[in-house]
C-alpha cells in the first residue's frame, strides 16, 4: 500500500513539475530512531537506523508532501523492521504557517508474527521562522490524530506528535539540509498499549 | 423782500470779515514801511514801525522769514541809533530764533554786519529738526535729529524722561555748523527700548566757561509696536532620522524562531509523550537550533553604530539647529519691535536773559 502511494506521488510530482508553477523538491533522510513500547507492565525499548526519502510539491497555497522511511530497530534480545510514512495535503494559510491533513502510518514487522501497524488520519500545523532570509529557517510541526487504529490487536487508537528543527539552504544552489528531532506517540487505550517513537533525522534534498 | 434780506446778510458778512483781512495784511505793509523808513534814514520811525510789525499776532503776523528780516532791520536800526544794547538784544533774539540766519551783505553796511557777527559768535545756540512722526527698529535703526548751531561751541545732548531723569547721553562735544544726533531707540542698558511714555532730547549749549547758556528741548512720545514672533521650527521628525545604531529588533526577530524551536524541542516531548522519558538526543538538535539563532542574532550586529546614518542625522540636526538659531535671532530682533517716535515742537530755554 505504501509503495503504491509513493508511486502515485512520484507520478503526480513528475507531472506537476512538467507544468509551470509547481515547485518540487526531493530529499533523502537518515538517522537514529528509538521506539518504546508499553503494554501493561511490559516495557521494551529498541533503537536503530532509519533511512528514508521525501518529496514535496507546491503550487500557490497548496502543498503535498510524501515521506517514507524504513529501517531496523533492535535491542539486546529482539529486533524489528520498521516502515513508516505519511501522505499529506497542506494549505499555506500564511507564508510561515501551513495546515496539513492526511494519513500517517507506521508498521513494525516481527519475524514469525503478523505486522503491527498504526494508522492515523491526522491534522497537522507547521510553522516556520527565518533566521537568515533564504538561508536558514527553523520549524515546528505539531500533529494530532483525528482518528486512528491499531491492527493487532484490532483497536482504535489515538496519538500525536511533534517535530522541530532547522533547515539550511545553500546560497545559489538548490540544495538544502534539515536537522530535525521528532517524537510521536500512539495509544490504544482499550488494550493498554502505548508506543513512543523518537528520531533525530538528517535530510539532504534539492529543489527542482 | 428776500433780495433785501440777502443784501443785508452780505453787508453784515463783509463787515465782519473786513477787520480780520485788515489785520492779516497789516504786519507785512508795516514792515515794508519800516524798511523804507530805514532806507530813508528815518531811524526813529523805522524802529517804531518795525516793532509794531513784530508785535502783531494772529493770522496777519509776520512769517518766520519776515520776522527774521524784521529783527535784522531792527537790530541795524538800533545800532545806527547808537542803541548798542538794544541792538545786541535784538540780534541775539534773531540768532536764538534762527542760528542759520545771515544778514544780506548788499543791504546792510559793514558795521552792522560786523556787529551781528560779533553777537552771533557770542551767542551759542542750536535749533533742532526732527521728523514729526517716525518708526525705527531699535538697535538697528536710529532716530536722527539735525542740529544747526549759531556758532562753534560745545553741546551736550541727552535723552531724558519726562521727569528730567537722564536716560542716555547722545552726544557731548563741539558743534560747528550742524550736527546729526542719533538715537538707536535703546535705553541706558543698550539692550531694550524704553517703556512707552514721554521723553525729550535735550541739547545744552555751553559757553567757553562751560556754563549752560541755552537748552533746546525736543519732546518725544515713544510707543512700542506689537511684537509678532516666528514659530520655532520643529525638530526633525523621527521618520526622517535613520537609526544610528543597529537595532535589536532584527536580531531578536531572527533569534525568536530559533528560540521557539529550541524550547519546543525541549518541552514538546513532555506534552506529546507524557510519561515517557525522552532521550537526550533532542538536546543536540535543540542546541544546534539555538546556536544557529544566536549566530543569526549577532549577525545583525545589534547596538553597533552606523556611521552613515549618524552623519545623515547629524546633517539634519545641524540644519534644524541653524534654522532654530536663526528664528531665535530674528525673534530677538522682533522682540525689540518697531518703536514709534513722535517729535513735538522744539522749545529753546535760556537760563540767562538775552
HADDOCK unambig.tbl for C-alpha pairs under 7 A between the chains (distance, minus, plus):
assign (segid A and resid 129 and name CA) (segid B and resid 257 and name CA) 4.83 0.50 0.50
assign (segid A and resid 130 and name CA) (segid B and resid 254 and name CA) 6.17 0.50 0.50
assign (segid A and resid 130 and name CA) (segid B and resid 257 and name CA) 6.69 0.50 0.50
assign (segid A and resid 131 and name CA) (segid B and resid 254 and name CA) 4.38 0.50 0.50
assign (segid A and resid 131 and name CA) (segid B and resid 255 and name CA) 6.43 0.50 0.50
assign (segid A and resid 131 and name CA) (segid B and resid 257 and name CA) 6.94 0.50 0.50
assign (segid A and resid 131 and name CA) (segid B and resid 293 and name CA) 6.29 0.50 0.50
assign (segid A and resid 131 and name CA) (segid B and resid 296 and name CA) 5.66 0.50 0.50
assign (segid A and resid 132 and name CA) (segid B and resid 254 and name CA) 6.96 0.50 0.50
assign (segid A and resid 132 and name CA) (segid B and resid 296 and name CA) 6.36 0.50 0.50
assign (segid A and resid 138 and name CA) (segid B and resid 257 and name CA) 6.11 0.50 0.50
assign (segid A and resid 138 and name CA) (segid B and resid 258 and name CA) 5.77 0.50 0.50
assign (segid A and resid 138 and name CA) (segid B and resid 261 and name CA) 6.40 0.50 0.50
assign (segid A and resid 139 and name CA) (segid B and resid 261 and name CA) 6.35 0.50 0.50
assign (segid A and resid 140 and name CA) (segid B and resid 261 and name CA) 6.06 0.50 0.50
assign (segid A and resid 160 and name CA) (segid B and resid 272 and name CA) 6.25 0.50 0.50
assign (segid A and resid 161 and name CA) (segid B and resid 272 and name CA) 5.60 0.50 0.50
assign (segid A and resid 162 and name CA) (segid B and resid 268 and name CA) 6.87 0.50 0.50
assign (segid A and resid 162 and name CA) (segid B and resid 272 and name CA) 6.94 0.50 0.50
assign (segid A and resid 164 and name CA) (segid B and resid 261 and name CA) 6.02 0.50 0.50
assign (segid A and resid 164 and name CA) (segid B and resid 265 and name CA) 6.12 0.50 0.50
assign (segid A and resid 165 and name CA) (segid B and resid 261 and name CA) 6.59 0.50 0.50
assign (segid A and resid 165 and name CA) (segid B and resid 285 and name CA) 6.51 0.50 0.50
assign (segid A and resid 165 and name CA) (segid B and resid 289 and name CA) 6.52 0.50 0.50
assign (segid A and resid 166 and name CA) (segid B and resid 289 and name CA) 6.05 0.50 0.50
assign (segid A and resid 179 and name CA) (segid B and resid 285 and name CA) 6.85 0.50 0.50
assign (segid A and resid 180 and name CA) (segid B and resid 285 and name CA) 6.50 0.50 0.50
assign (segid A and resid 181 and name CA) (segid B and resid 282 and name CA) 5.92 0.50 0.50
assign (segid A and resid 181 and name CA) (segid B and resid 285 and name CA) 6.26 0.50 0.50
assign (segid A and resid 183 and name CA) (segid B and resid 269 and name CA) 6.52 0.50 0.50
assign (segid A and resid 184 and name CA) (segid B and resid 272 and name CA) 6.80 0.50 0.50
assign (segid A and resid 184 and name CA) (segid B and resid 273 and name CA) 6.97 0.50 0.50
assign (segid A and resid 185 and name CA) (segid B and resid 272 and name CA) 6.81 0.50 0.50
assign (segid A and resid 185 and name CA) (segid B and resid 273 and name CA) 5.79 0.50 0.50
assign (segid A and resid 196 and name CA) (segid B and resid 273 and name CA) 6.82 0.50 0.50
